[in-house]
Amino acid sequence: MSSDGAMRLDTVTDDRSALLLMDFQVGVGDQPWAQTAVANARLALTAARERQMLVVYTKVAFAPDYLDVSPSSKAFWPYRQGDLLRPEASRLVDEFEPAAGEPVVEKNRFSPFAGSRLGSILRSQRVSKVVLAGVSTSGVVLAAFTMGENLDLGMTLLSDACADPDGDLHDSLAGRLFPRSAETVAAADWAAGTARVARP
C-alpha cells in the first residue's frame, strides 16, 4: 500500500474485489440527474479505500481524429460530427481524484471492456467480484452487467450510485433486471456493511 493509503496495482485484496466507478466524467457525471449518484459513489469510494479494495475508473475517450467512431453508431456519431469530446475534454468530474494505484481506463464504447485494458487489469489482479457504480444506467452500467454475466464475475450493483436521464428506465433496470445476476444494494448500506440484497 502506498503512503497515502491507496492500494497498489501489484497487491490483491483478500476477497479479490474491485470497485468500478464508471463514466463519472465531465458532460455526464456533472448533469443534474447524476448528482445523487455521484454523492453515493463517493461514499462507496471512501469505503473501498478503507477496505484496501482495487478501485478502477472508466471514461469515454475517442481518438483525436475520431477514427474509432463509426457513422453507423447512433449514440457516438454526433460526438464526431460536432467534435464534442476532444481528448482534453475527457476527464473525471471534480468529485473524483484517483489516488496512486487507482487506474483510469479509457474506452470508446458503452462497455467498460470495449477497446480498453479493464479486462487485463482484472485478470492480472485476480479479481473475481466487481462492485458497479456509474452513469448512465442504460449505457455503461448495463454493458458492464452484461459482460460480467458472460465472464462469471460476482457482481454487486450500487443502485443509488447509478443514474440515468430516464429515471423510469433506471428504476426498471435496477429493480427488475440487475437483481437477476447481481446483488443490488444501496451505496450507504454497502459502505457500512449492512446491505440488504434486493431480489428479483
C-alpha positions in Angstrom: 0.0 0.0 0.0 1.3 3.5 -0.8 1.9 6.2 1.8 -1.4 7.8 1.2 -3.3 4.6 1.9 -4.2 3.8 -1.7 -3.9 0.2 -2.9 -1.1 -0.5 -5.4 -1.9 -2.5 -8.5 0.6 -5.2 -7.6 -1.3 -6.2 -4.5 -4.5 -8.2 -4.3 -7.3 -7.8 -1.8 -8.4 -10.8 0.3 -11.8 -11.0 -1.4 -10.4 -10.2 -4.8 -12.9 -7.5 -5.4 -12.8 -4.2 -7.3 -15.0 -1.1 -7.3 -15.7 0.1 -10.8 -16.6 3.8 -10.9 -17.8 4.1 -14.5 -18.1 7.3 -16.7 -18.3 9.8 -13.9 -16.8 12.3 -16.3 -17.4 15.9 -17.5 -20.5 16.0 -19.7 -22.2 13.1 -18.0 -21.4 13.0 -14.3 -21.9 16.7 -13.9 -25.5 16.7 -15.1 -28.3 17.4 -12.6 -29.8 13.9 -13.0 -26.4 12.3 -12.0 -25.6 14.3 -8.8 -27.1 12.0 -6.3 -25.3 9.1 -7.9 -22.0 11.0 -7.7 -22.5 11.6 -4.0 -23.4 8.0 -3.3 -20.4 6.8 -5.4 -18.2 9.0 -3.3 -19.4 7.1 -0.2 -18.5 3.8 -1.9 -15.1 5.1 -2.9 -14.3 6.0 0.7 -15.3 2.6 1.9 -13.4 0.8 -0.8 -10.2 2.7 0.1 -10.7 1.8 3.8 -11.0 -1.9 2.8 -8.0 -1.6 0.5 -10.0 -2.7 -2.5 -8.9 -2.1 -6.0 -10.6 1.0 -7.5 -10.9 1.4 -11.2 -12.4 4.4 -13.0 -13.6 4.3 -16.6 -14.3 7.1 -19.0 -15.1 7.6 -22.7 -12.2 8.9 -24.7 -12.1 9.0 -28.5 -9.1 9.2 -30.8 -8.2 12.8 -31.7 -9.4 12.3 -35.3 -12.5 10.2 -34.2 -11.4 7.3 -36.4 -12.8 5.0 -33.8 -16.3 6.3 -34.2 -18.4 4.8 -36.9 -21.1 6.6 -38.9 -23.4 3.7 -38.0 -23.1 4.5 -34.3 -26.3 6.5 -33.5 -25.0 7.1 -30.0 -21.5 8.3 -30.7 -21.5 9.6 -34.3 -22.9 13.0 -33.1 -19.8 13.4 -31.0 -17.7 13.1 -34.1 -19.9 15.4 -36.2 -19.9 18.1 -33.5 -16.3 17.5 -32.3 -17.9 17.2 -28.8 -15.4 15.1 -27.0 -11.8 16.1 -27.7 -9.1 14.3 -25.7 -8.6 17.2 -23.4 -12.3 17.2 -22.6 -12.4 13.6 -21.5 -11.8 14.0 -17.7 -13.4 12.9 -14.5 -15.6 15.2 -12.6 -14.0 17.1 -9.7 -15.5 14.8 -7.1 -13.2 12.0 -8.2 -9.5 12.4 -7.9 -7.8 9.0 -8.4 -5.2 8.1 -5.8 -2.0 6.3 -6.5 -2.6 2.8 -7.8 -6.2 3.6 -8.9 -6.2 3.3 -12.7 -8.3 5.3 -15.1 -9.3 3.2 -18.0 -10.2 4.8 -21.3 -12.8 3.2 -23.6 -14.5 4.1 -26.8 -17.9 2.4 -26.4 -20.5 2.0 -23.8 -18.9 -1.2 -22.4 -16.0 -0.6 -20.0 -14.4 -3.7 -21.6 -14.6 -2.5 -25.2 -11.3 -1.1 -26.5 -9.9 -0.9 -23.0 -7.4 -2.6 -20.7 -10.0 -3.3 -18.0 -10.2 -7.0 -18.6 -6.4 -7.3 -18.4 -6.3 -5.3 -15.1 -9.0 -7.5 -13.5 -7.3 -10.7 -14.7 -3.8 -9.7 -13.6 -5.2 -8.7 -10.1 -7.2 -12.0 -10.0 -10.4 -10.1 -9.4 -13.5 -12.3 -9.3 -16.0 -9.9 -7.8 -16.9 -6.4 -9.0 -18.9 -3.6 -7.4 -20.6 -1.4 -10.0 -21.4 2.3 -9.9 -21.8 4.6 -12.9 -23.7 6.8 -15.3 -25.6 6.1 -17.2 -27.5 3.1 -16.0 -28.8 2.1 -19.5 -25.3 2.7 -21.0 -22.1 1.7 -19.3 -23.7 0.1 -16.3 -25.9 -2.2 -18.4 -23.0 -3.1 -20.6 -20.8 -3.9 -17.6 -23.5 -6.0 -16.1 -24.0 -8.0 -19.3 -20.2 -8.6 -19.7 -20.0 -9.5 -16.0 -22.6 -12.2 -16.5 -20.6 -13.6 -19.5 -17.4 -13.6 -17.5 -19.0 -15.2 -14.5 -18.0 -12.3 -12.2 -19.6 -11.9 -8.9 -21.4 -8.6 -9.1 -22.8 -6.1 -6.6 -24.8 -3.2 -8.1 -24.9 0.0 -6.1 -28.3 1.1 -7.3 -28.3 4.6 -6.0 -24.7 5.2 -7.2 -26.0 4.8 -10.7 -28.3 7.1 -12.6 -29.9 7.6 -16.0 -31.5 10.6 -17.8 -34.6 8.4 -18.0 -35.5 7.7 -14.3 -38.1 5.1 -15.2 -35.6 3.2 -17.2 -33.1 3.3 -14.3 -35.8 2.0 -11.9 -36.7 -0.8 -14.2 -33.1 -2.0 -14.7 -32.1 -1.6 -11.1 -35.3 -3.1 -9.8 -36.0 -5.9 -12.3 -33.1 -6.8 -14.5 -29.9 -6.3 -12.4 -31.1 -8.4 -9.4 -31.2 -11.4 -11.8 -27.4 -11.7 -11.6 -26.2 -9.1 -9.2 -26.6 -8.2 -5.5 -28.4 -4.9 -5.7 -27.9 -2.7 -2.7 -27.8 1.0 -1.6 -24.3 2.5 -1.5 -24.6 3.6 2.1 -25.6 0.1 3.2 -22.7 -1.4 1.2 -20.3 1.1 2.7 -21.5 0.3 6.2 -21.5 -3.4 5.6 -25.3 -3.6 6.4 -26.6 -4.2 2.9 -29.9 -5.9 2.4 -29.9 -7.6 -1.0 -32.7 -6.9 -3.4 -34.2 -10.0 -5.1 -35.9 -10.1 -8.5 
